[in-house]
Amino acid sequence: MLRAYWKYLRQAGSTFSQNYIEETLAGYPHITRLLVQLFSARFDPTVANRERARELAEAIEVALDDVPSLDEDRILRRYLAAIQATLRTNFYRQGADEPRPFLSFKLAPASIPEVPQPHPEFEVFVYSPRFEGVHLRGGKVARGGLRWSDRREDFRTEVLGLMKAQMVKNSVIVPVGAKGGFVLKQTPTDRDTLHNEVRDCYSNFIRGLLDITDNRVDGGIQPPPNVVRHDDDDPYLVVAADKGTATFSDLANDVAAEYGFWLRDAFASGGSTGYDHKKMGITARGAWEAVKRHFRELGLDIQTQPFTVVGIGDMSGDVFGNGMLLSRHIRLVAAFDHRHIFIDPDPDAAKSFAERERLFQLPRSTWEDYDRSALSAGGGIYSRTAKVIKLSPQARQALGVEQESFSPSALIQAILKAPVDLLWNGGIGTYVKASTESNTEVGDKTNDSLRVNGGDLRCRVVGEGGNLGVTQLGRIEYAERGGHINTDAIDNAGGVDCSDHEVNIKILLNGIVAEGDLTTKQRNQLLSDMTDEVAQLVLHDNYRQTQALSLCQLRGSDLLDEQSRFMRQLEKEGQLARALEQLPDDEALNERIAGRLGLSRPELAVLLSYAKITSYGELLDDALVREPCLEGILLEYFPQPLRERYTDQILGHRLRAEITATVVTNQILNRMGATFFFRLRERLGASVAASTRAYLAAQEIFGLNDLWEQVEALDNRISSIVQMQLLLKLCQLHERATQWLLRNQPGPLPVDKTVANIRPALNRLRGIMSEILPEAENKALKRQINRLSETGVPPTLAETVAGLEALYPALDIVKIATDRATSLERAGGVYFAVVTELQLNWLRDRISDYEPSNSWQERARVGLEEELYGQLRLLTSDILAASDKQEEPEAQAARWVEQNQSLRDRLLQTLSDCRSTSSVDLAMLTVAIQELTALAQTGAARPLIARKRQERTQAPS
């Protein structure tokens, strides 16, 4: 037990040698004995006693005061901290007849001093004479692969870095990030023997995890036998394939079956009854959504127009092979893997596609199998073991080089830097870094001789189908020089998303099988039948995530000050370490703000993921995710056959809250941007749950989902910039309506009831808007419709989107009509008549167009906008209350103006003075709003109300 703890502490960063550790333990037998007794008092089920454990810990602390050596004191205190941070162990599951060949500890690493950050929430260390392994989890519901690592000395460091990346990647799915890895202590030289050793150690690693994991039995939690738990119930454990374990899903599920584990074959996705990612091509297809968007924004439809590509991988691989078959217009100029270099200087798209397709279907194919007759002039296939490779003139032209002879490594560097449209990464390894990084910092020694800098790439787009192909700093360097790139976590999220759908579907169906309503054979057939729809659900997520980055990027520096405050807030809460994530520090942010430069796309990808992670956590803790108003969103997560047949079972899903929170968080932040919830909290003090309620109600009231999908359907039919601008218009109305509901509806806002109360009136108002809008506004609206139609937007959609700005005051008008018990025509007519009489449309536009230079000015601008609408609502309401219901709206407004001529003239003179200046600043707008407020607060409307009330009281009964 003591040796196992030290093996863990060594992986966690301690540098003391094993001999020194042993000498220290032997040199202080009294303290060592107390440590063993403390372990027993915490975990031996026959004697476990928390009070006794507390007394022993205090006794150890006292004894440590007498240890003269600082190093020895550190060693013993680390032992004490590790034992106290241990939550569970399988030590006492060791039977006399069949002793376990491994020992497992579940720990809370944040409680152990000097353990490197970031700290996972939970960690399991498995120790055995044959292997050691670690499994890191970012939360209770977490998911990630288990890999066979070759880094025996620091495999925890490797796994920790991968877990951090997985946390970001998993923001699109239900579980948060997790990662596991194990190393062999005995490595047979015989290939078959080595394979069997890896399988055996992998199986025991999983047994070590399941030994201390709760199970679900008959609807309740069943703790593992002879395991004392110092944490809450924790039954969710899933694993996935990874490096060296790609074919082990069935093996993992067999081990889970030994334990009767409740997830059954949902424990490890894939396998013989799961979704085959290579057959589906889901990872490549997901990344291709990102590639298509990049090129769409460059004005190229790669599904119908030819484009040049260089790539990393070969056609036998999942991501590379599937990716290079996703468009018949690919012109693959060059590629390489660990064996060969492929060059085809001027490829025939149709002929080369057919040959790549043949190789993909050929088992264990390599580039050597490529038909040379399908190559263009000057092409060739070369071994990476060659001493020198001579390039033809055609090849040199295609790669943009003048040099004739290359070593294989130098030629690969030339391929990476080739002037092509797309660099497609479907391989393993890191090939691009930043010029500011050393190869040692990258941590991929195998490819040191091949690696190039992001600033040297000449391709227009990078597609990251594979993991870790580019360092984050390399991405940023490339993006800042005009390159189009996301991150690997964004591009290749399709694989993990597909696995998550599989797990959650199996959890649902396994329960139905257990109830006898479905056989296992029927379940498996149903899973197979739903493959295509599951793929479409996943690809939709990929599409929306990349769309979110484009919307954020379009707003650029306008959001940077707000994003800076958001990052600082996350850091203050301990949820983000900017340096670890390669996000700019305050000095760099201030420079960008001054230079009107926004975050790069790779940086936006990281910020978006963290926004999702933190918002998900807050939303999950709220009752909203279990309310009926979100049942439709939960159902839409599942394929149609399940929605039709098993609605009640879906609503009773064990992970209902987690799935709902994930889907809602992604839907909102993909549309509204990473800082949406932060902005509403800053402006209104609204929680994530309150903002979500208002957002969902606004979405239904205005029918924004349908409009959003109509705009998305215009891919490659209108320019990308026009399409993004249309989506931003939807976002602006959506946010304005969300804020209105947060201000005017007491919380917690009942979503369904609010929609039922407001939507019918708003739809009626939409139908009469052209009748009540002032003539000037109607003419401006028609001009905008014509402009949109000229860009290719369908007429009906152009009319709807152009009319969105006119709907900004719609909720105010509906509320006024309701409060004053009058018609929408009358309320709207008076409202717009007041706008015309007081020339408030000009003031509204100047406030909206004002460009703040810092967050204080933006807050002031928002405040002025709110005040404008508030005073306008007050004026309209008061005029209606004081007027004759039979009077025409224009006459009502005109009569009010006549009775408040001097105040009105003061306002109009102020507006005239503003117009006469070369530019309108915040001070001028503030004065104008003050004049409007004075008019609203002291005008004749309120005396008129009093007079009306007096007339009513004096009228004969």
N, C-alpha and C positions, 0 to 999 in steps of 0.2 A: 504493500500500500504506500509506504513512504517513498519507495523507488518510483512508483507510478506518478506520484505527485511531483517529484522532482523532474521527471521527464516532461511533464506538462509545463512546469515553470521554466524549464530550459527553452521550450518552444515559445513561451510567452515573453522571452527577452532576457532572462537571467544569464549571466556570462560565467558563473562559477563552474569549475570542473566537478565531475562526479566524485573524484577522490576527495576534494575539499568538502563537499557536501557530506560524504560518509564520515570524514574525520570530525566534522562539526557535530553531527548527530551522536557519534560515539563519545565525543568529548563532553557532552552535556546530557548524560543518560536520564537525569531527573526530568529535564524539559522534554526530551524525546518520549519518555514514558507518559508524561502528561498529554502530549500531542496525540499519542495513540489512544489514551483514555478519552480524550475529547472526541476523537473520531467515533469511538464506540458509543459514547453517551449521546451522540447525535444520530447515529445510523444503525446501531444494533437493535433490531426490533424487540429483542428480549429484555433489554435494559435501558433503552433510549429514554432520556429524561432531560427536558430543556433546561430546567433549573440547575441540574447537575452540570450540564454543558456550560452554562453561564459561569458557574463557580470555577470550573476547570479553566475556562478562558481567562478569568481574572487571575487565577493562580499562575498561569503561564506568563501573563503580563508582568506580574510581580517578579517572577524568576528571571525574566529577560533583563530586568534592571541591573542584575548582577553580572551580565555577560560583558566582559571588558572589550572584546573585539567588535568594531563596527560592522565588519563583513559578516562575522558569525551571527551577530544580532540581526542583520538584514536577512540572512538565510532562515533563521528560526522564525522571524516575524512573517516572512513570506509563507512558510508552512502554516503558521497560525491563520493567516488571512485566507489561504487557499482552502483550508478545512472549513473555516467559517463561511466562505463563499460557496461551498458545495451544497447543492440543494437535494441531490439524490445520488445514490450509488448502488451498484449491483453486488458490492462486496459480500453482502450477507445472503445473496442468492446462490453462493457457491455451495453446492451439495457435496456431501462426503463421498457419495457413490460416483457422481459425475461432476467433478470440479470444473468450473468454467475456465476456459483457456484464455480469458481476457478479463479486464477490469474496467469498469465504466464509472466516470464521474460526470454529473451534470452540475455546471457552475454558473454563477452570475459574475462574469469577469470584471464588471465595473467596480466590484467590491474588492478587487485585488490590486494593491498599489503597483504602479509601474507597468501594468499590462498595456501594450500599445493601443492607441485609438485607431479607428473607431471601435467602441465597445459593443459587441453584439448583446442582445438582451439575454440570450442563453447560449451555453456552450457545452458540448459533450466531448470529453476526452476519453478515448478507448486505448488501453495499454495492453500489450501482449508480447511475449517473447518473439513472436513471428512478425508482428506489425504494430504500428501506432497510427492512430487516426484522430481527427478532430472534426466536429460538426458545429458550425456557427449559425445562429438564427437571429434575424433582426426583430423577431416578435413571435408571439404564440402561433399564429397561422403564417407559416413561412415555407418557402419552397426554393430548391436549387439543386444542382447536380452534385454527385459524389465522384471525385476523380482519383485515379491512381497517380500519385505524384512521384516525381523522381528527385524531389528536393528534401532529402532525408534530414538535413540539418535545420531547415527553416520552413517546413511545409505549412506550419500555421501562418507564417507571414504570407505565403502564396495564397492560402485559402482566405485569409482576412481581406486581401486586396480584391479577390474575386467576389467575396461576399458584399463588399462595398459597391462593386459594380452591379451585382445582382439586385441590391436594394434599389438602385436607380432604374434598372431594367424592369423590375417587377411592379413598378408603379401602375402599369396598365392591367395587372391581373390581381386576383384576390389575395394570395399570400404575399407577405413582404419577402425580402431577400434572405436566402440561406445559401450556404455552401459547405461542402465537406470534402475531405481528402485524407488519403491514407498512404503510408509508405511501407514497403517491404523491408524487413531486417535481414532476410536471407533471399538472395536473388539467384535462382538456378540458372545455369547457362543453357541448358536444354530448353528449346522453345516450348515443347508440350508441357514439360514439367513447370516451366515458368508460368504458362497459361493457367495451369491447375492451381498453382500457388496463389496467383492473383485472384482467381475465383474464390478459393477457400478463405483468403484473408478478407476479401470484400464481403463474403457471407457473414463472417464473424464480426466484422465491423458493424454491419447492419444489426446483427444479434445484440451487439453491445448497445446500440441505440434503442432497440425495442425492449431490452431488459429493463430500462428505467422509464418507459413511456406508458402512460395510462391507456386503457382500452375502453371501448364502449360495448357494453353487453346488456341486452334487454332494455335499452333506452337509458341506462345509467352508466356512470363512470366506474370502472373497475381498476383500482390501482394495481401495479405489479406486485407479486408476492414478495414478502420479506424486504420491501423497500420502504424506508421511512422518508416521507416527503416533507420538505421545508418550503414548498411552493404550492400554488393552486393547481387544480385539475389541468392536465396538459395532454390531451389525447390526439392532437393533430400533428402527424409526422408524415411527410411525403418526401420522396427523393426522386432524382432524375438522372439520366445518363449524362456522362461527361467524358473528358479525356481518359482513355484507357478502359472505360466501362460502358461503351456505347451499346454493347449487345447484352447487357446484364439485367435488363428490366424484368424479364421472366424469372431470373434467379432471385432478384430482390423480392418479387411477389411470392415466390415459393417460401422464402424465409418468413415473410409476413404471415403466410398461411400457417406455418409451424406455430406461430404465436396466436393464431385465431384473431389476428388484428382486424379491427372493424372495417378498415378501408379496403381490405381484400386486394384485388388487382388495380385499385386506384392508388395504392401505396406508391408504385413506380409506374408512371405513365409510359405509353409505348408498349412494347412487347407484343406477344402474339394476339392479344385481344384488344390492343389499343390502336391509336392512330400512328401509322408509319409516316414519319415526317419526310423521309426521302421520297416515298411513293407519292405523297401529297405535294411535295415540293414547297411546303408551307413557309419555311424560313426564307428561301430564295424569293418566293412570291411576295412575301411581306416586305422584304428589302426592295423589291422591284417597284412597289408602290412609291417608295421614297425616291427611287431613281426617276420614275415617270414624272413625279411632281417637280423635281429639279429641272428636268428638261422642258416640261410644260411652261415653267416660269422663264425659261430661256427661249420660248417660242418654237419648240420642236416636239412633235408627236412621234415618239420612238416606236410606236406600234404601227406606224404607217410610213415613216421616213427613215432612210438609212442613217446610221451613225457608227463611228469607229470606237473600238474598245481594246484595251489591254487588260489582262487579268492575272490573278494569282490562283492557281489550282489546275485541275484537269477534269475531263469529262466524266470520270468515274466518281467524283466527289458529289455529295449531296448539293451543297450550296452553289458551287461553281457550275456543276453539270446542269442542274435545274435552271440556274440563272441564265446560262447561255442558250437556253431554248425558249426563253420567254418572249422573244420577238424575232420574227423572221427577217428583220431588217438589220440585225446585228452584223457588223463587219469586224470580226475579231482579227486584229492586226498582230497581236503577240500575246503570249501567256507563258507562265512557267510554274512548275511545281518542284518538289525536292529531287526529281530525277531528270527532267527534260526542260528544254526551252523551245517554244513553238513560235515561228514567225511566218506570217502570211501577209506580205506588204500591201496587196491590193485585192482583198478577198471578194469573191462573188458571193453575195449574201445568200442566195438560194442554195448554191452548191455547197458552201461551207456549212450552212445550217443542216443540210441533210447528212453531211459527214459527221458533224458533232452529235447529231441525234443517233447515228449508228454507234458511235463510240459510247454514248451514254447507256445504250441498251446492251453493249458488249460487256460481259462480266470481267471485272478487274482490268479494264482497259487502261492504257497509258497513251501519252502523246505519240509514242513510237508506233502505235497501231493506226495512226492517221494516214489516210490514203494520200500519198505524195502527189498523185495526179489531180487532186482537188485543190492543191496549193497554187497561188498565183506566181507569176514569174519572179524569181529572186527569193522565194520562200524556202524554208528549211526547218528541220527538227534536229536539235542538237542535244547531246548528252551533257549534263552538268559536270561530268568528270573530264571533259575535254580540256586540253591545255590552252588552246587558242581557238576562237571561233571567228572566221572571216565572214563579213557581211557583204551581200550584193549591193549594188547601187540602189536598187529598189527598196531593200530593207533599210539602208541608211536613210533614205528619204522619208520612209514611213516613220522611223523612230526619231527623225530630226537630228541626226548626228553626222559628222563628217569623217570620224575615225573609221578605219576599215577593219581592224583586228581588235578583238576584245577577249578578255578572260570571261568565263561564265558569270562570275560575280559582277564584273563591270557591265556586261551586257544586260543583266537583270536590272541593274541600276538605270541603265538607259531606257529599258522598257518602262520602269516605274515613272520615269520623267518624260515619257513620250508625249508629243503634242496631239492627243486624241480627245474624243468627246468624253469617254468614260473610263475610269479605272475601277474594275470590279474585283473586290476581294472576296474570294470564296475559299481561302486557304487558312493555314495555321501559322502563326508567327506575327511579329511586329516589324513592319517594313518601312514605316514613315514616322519620323520624330520631328521635333522642332530643332532649329539651329542652335537654340539655347540649351538643349539637352545633350548629355553624353550617352554613348551606347551603354555604359555601365548603369546609368539611371533607368534605362529602358527595361533592363532585366531579361533580355532574350538573346543570350550570347550566341546562339546558333546562327542568327541572321545579322550579326554585327557587320559583316562584310558586304551585305546587300542593302542595308538601310540607307534611305535618303531623307532629306529635310522637306517638311511641308511646303516651305517657300520655293522649292525647286520643282514641284509638280507643275506640269503644263496641261494636264487634263482639265476639262471644264467641270466635271462632276466626279465625285468618289462615292461608290456604293459599297457600304460595309456589310456584306452578307456574312462575313466571318467576324469572330471576336478579336479585339485587341490588335487589329491590323495597323492602326494609326494611334499614336499616343494622343492624349487630349490636347497637350500643347502643340503637337503636330497638326491636329485638326484646326486649332485656333489660328496658327500661323498660315495655313493654307487658306482658310476662310477670309482672313484679313487681307489677303492678296487677291480676293475676288473669286476664290473657288467655292463650289457648291457642295456642302457636306453637312451631315447631321452628326450622330454618334453611332457606334455599334449598338448601344442599348436601344436606340430608336429604330435603326434600320432592321436589325435581326430579331426584334421582339416577337415576330410571328411564331417562332418555335415554342417559346415559353408560354405564349398566349394560348396556343393550340393545346399544349399539355394541360394547362389549367382548365380549359373547357372540358377536356377529357376527364380529369379528376372529378370535377363538380358534377358532370353528367353521370359518371359511374357511382358517385355517392348517392345520387338520386335513384338510379336504376337498381343499385344493389339493395336498397331498402325495399323497392317494389318486388324484387326477386325474393327477398326474405319473407315478404308477406304472402307469397304464393301467387301473385297476380301476373307474373312473368317468369318464364324459364330462363336459365342461363343461356341456352341456345338462342332463344328469341331476343334476349338482351344483346348478345353479340351481333346478331343480324341487324338489329335496330341501330346499334353503334355504326356499323358499316354503312347502312343506308343513309345515315346523316352526315357522312364524311364531307360531301360537297358544301352543305349548308354550314357546317362547323368552320370550314375553310373560309367561307364568305364572311362569317361573323368576325373571324380573326383579321382578315384583310381590311374589313371596315375599320377596325381599331388602328391598323397601320396607316390607313388613309387619313383618318382624323388626327392622329398624333402629328403627322408631318404637316397637315393643314394648320394645326395650332402654331407650329414654329413659323410658318409663312406669315400668318396673321400678326404674330408678335414682331417678326422681322420687318414687316411693312411699316409698323409704327415706330420702329427704330429708336432714335434718341429721345423721342417724346416720352417714353416709358422709363428711361434709364434712372432718373432720380428716384422714382417710385420703386424700381427694382433694387436700387441700392439700399433703400430703407428696409425693404423686405429681407434682403440678405442679412443686414445687420440685426434685424429682429430674430431671424432664425438662429444666428450665431449667439445672440443673447440668451435664447432659450436652450442652447446646447444641441440644436438639431442640425447644424451645418458647420463644417470647417472649410472655409473658403480656400485655404491653402491646399488642403487635401484634394479638393475638387477642381483646382486650377481656375477658380473664379477670381476676378480682379479685386485687389485690396482697395481701401478708400482712396489712396492717392491716385491709383490708376483710374478709378471711377470718376474722380473729380476732373482728371485730364480729359476723359472721354466726354463728360458732360460739357466741358468748356469747348471741346472740338466738335460737338454735335454728332458724336459717334455712339451708336448703340452697341449692345452685346452681340457677339458673333453667334451664328446659328448653333455651333456646338455648346457654347455657354448657355444659350437659351434652353437647349435640350436638358441640361443638368438642372437649371432653375425650375423648369416645368416639372421635372420628376420630383424634386424636393417639395414643390408646392402640392403635388398630388399626395405624396407620402404624409405630409403633416395634416392636410385637410381631411384625408381619409381617416386618420386616427381620431380627429376631433368629431367627425361625423359619425363614426362607428359607436361612439359613446352616447349618442343622442337617440331618443326614442323614435325620432323621425324615420329611421331606416326600417322600422318594424310596422309603420303605419300603412293603412290600405292605399293611401294616395301614391305610394311607390310600388304597388304590386305590379302594375303594367311594365315598369322599367325592369323589375326582376324577371318577369316572364319573357321579355324580349331578349334576355341574355341567352336563353335556351333555344334550340332549333324548334321549328314549327311542329313536328310530330310530337314532341314532348309537351309543348304548350297545349296542343289539342287534346291529348290523352290524359295528361297527368297534372292538370292545373293545381289541384289541391295538394298533391305531393310536392310540387315545386314551392308552393307557398309555405310548406312545412319543412323545407330543406334545412339541414343542420347548419349550413353556412349562409342562410338567408340574409342576415344582417351584413355579413362581410361582402357577399356578392353585390348586394344593393349599394352599399357604400362605395365600392370600387367603381361600379358602372356610373353612378351619379357623379362622383368626383371627376372621373375622366370626361364624362359628357360636358360638364360645366366648364372645367378648366381648358379642355381642348378648344372650346368655342371662345371663352371670355379671356383666356390668358392666365399666366401663372400668378399674377398679383391681384386677381379679381376679389377673392375673399379678403385679402389683406387691405385692399383699397376700401371695401365696404366697412371693415372693422375700424379703419382710421377715420373715415368720414362720419360713420353713424354708430360706431360701437357695436356693430352687428356680429353675432357669432356665425360660424360656418353653417350651423343648422338653420339659423334664422334666415341667412342669405339664401340658402338652398331652397327653403320654403317659398320665399318671395320670387326667386328665379323660376322655379317650376310653375308657380301660378302665372307669372308674366308670360311664360312660354305658351301656356294653354290659352290665356286670354287673347293674345295677339296671333295665335296660330303660327308661331315662328318656326316650329319644326318642319312643317310642310314647305315654307318659303326657303329654309336652309337647303333642303333636299333639292328643290327646284334649281337653286343656284349651283349646287354641286353637279347637277346633271349637265351643266354647260361646259364641262371639261373639254378642251380642244375645240369648242365651238365659238367661244369668245376669248379675247386675250386674258391671260392669267391675272394681269394687274386689274383689269375691270372686274373680273370675278371676285378677287380678294376685296376690292372696294365695296362691292355689293354685300359681301359677308360682313364687312366692318359696319355698314349701315344697319344691318340686322343686329349686330352686337350693340351698337349705340342705343337703338330703341329698347333692346332687351335690358340693358343696364339701367337706362333711365326709368323704365317701368319697374324694375326690381327695387331701385332706390325709392321710388314713389310708394310702393307697397310697404317697404320697411318703415317709412315715415308716417304713413297714414293708416296703417292697419295694426292695431295692437297685437302683440305676439303672445304665445306662439300662433302664427298665422295658419288658419285652417285652409289648406290648399284647395281641396275640392269645393268647399263652401264659397271661398273667395272667387274662384273661377265661375261658379254657378251664378253668383250675384252680379258679376261685372261683365262677363263675356257677351251675354245677349244684348246688353245696352251698347257695348262697344261696337258690336257688329252692325247694329242699327245706325250708329253714328258714322261708321265707315261708309255706309250706303248713301248718306246725305252730305258727306263732307264737301263734295264739289259745289253743293248748293249754298253752304254757309260760309265757305272760304271767301275772303275778300277777292275782288277781281284781280288785283295785282298778284296775289298768291296763286290764284288759279292759272294765270298766264305763266308765272315762273314754273309752276308744276308741269304745264304742258311742254315748256321748253326742255325741262329735264327729262321728260318721257321721250321726247324726240331724240335727245342726245344719247340716251341709253339704247333706244331702238337702232340708232345708226351704228352702234358698236356690236350689234348682233343679238342683243337681249330680246327674247320674245315679247311681243307687244303687251300681253296681259301681265307678265312678270315685270316689265319695265314700268307699267302704270302703278303696280302695287309697290315696288321698291321706291319709286320716285315719291309716292305718297306717304312714305314712312315718317318723314320729318313733320308733315302736317299732323301726324298722329301723336306727336310728343305731348300736346296738352289734352289728349283724349281722356285720360283717367281723371284729370281735373274737371273736365266738362261733365263727365258721367257723375262724378261726386257732387258737383254743383247742382245738376238737375235732380239728383236724388235728394239732397239736403233741402232744396227749395221747392220740391214737389212740382217741378215744371217739366216741360218737354225738352228733349235733347236739342230740337231745332231752335227753341227759344234760348236755352242756355248757351249753345254753341254760337248762335247768331250774335248775342250780346257780347260774348267773349271776343269774337273776332272783330266786332265793331269797335270795341275798346282798343284792341290792338291797332286798328287802322287810325282811329281818332288820335291816339297818343303816339303813333309812329313807333310802336314797340318792336315791330319786326326788325327795324334797323338796329335798335339797341340789342335785341336778342342775338342777331348775327354777329355784331361786334364782340359781344362777350364770348360767344362760341368760338370765334376765329382768333381770339387773343392767344398769343403764344407765350406762356410763362417761361421764365428762365430759371426758376427754382421751385421747390415744393411749396413754399409759402405763397408764392404768387398763384400757383395752381389751386391751392386751397381757397385763396381769396376769390379767384375766378369762379370756382364751383359755388362758393357762397353767394356771389352776385347773381349767378344763374338761378340758384334756388330762390333767392329773394325776389327776382323778377317774376318768376312763375307764381310765387306765393302771393305777391301783391296783386298780380293780375287776377288770380283766383278770388282774392278778397274783394277787389273792385267789382268783378262780375257778379259775385254772390250778393253784395250789398245793393247793386243797381237792380237786380232782379227782385230783391226783397222790397225795395222801395217803389217799384213801378207797377203800373197797371198791366195785368196779364194780357189784356187785349191789344196793348200797344206793340208796334213792330220793333224788333230788336234794335235796328238802326236808330229809330226814333228815341228809344229808351236811352241809348248811349249818347245820342246828340243832346238830349235834354239834360242829361247829367253833366256833359261837357259845358253846356251853356251856364249852368248853375255854379260851375267851378272854373270859370274862364281864367281867372288870374293864376291859379295854381297850375292849370293846364298850360298856360302861356310860359310860365317859368320853366316847366319841364321841356317844352318844345324849344325854347331858347337855349337851354343847356345842350340839347341834342344838336341844335344847329351849330353851336360853338364847337362841339366835338367834331362835327363833320368838316368844319373849316380848317382843321389842323391836318398836317401831313400824315400823322399816325396817331391812333387812339391808344392811350396808355391806361393802366389800371386805375390811376387816380381819377381820370375823367369818367370812367365807367362807374366808379364808386359814387361820385357826385351825382351822376344821372340817376342811379338807383335810389339815392337819398331823396332826390326830388320826387321820384315816383312814390316812394314810401310816404313822404309828406302828403302827397296828393291822396293816396289811398286812406291814410289814417285821419286826415283832417278835412277831407273833402265833404261835399254836401250829401254824400250818400247816407251817412249815418243820421243826420237831421231828417233826411227824407224818410228813413226807416221809422224814426220816432213819430213823424207826422202821420205816416200810414197807420201805425199802431193806434195813434190817437183817433184817427178817423174811424177805425174799426170799432173802437170802444164806444164812440159817440153815435154810431149808426143805430137806428131803431131795430129792435129785435123782431 
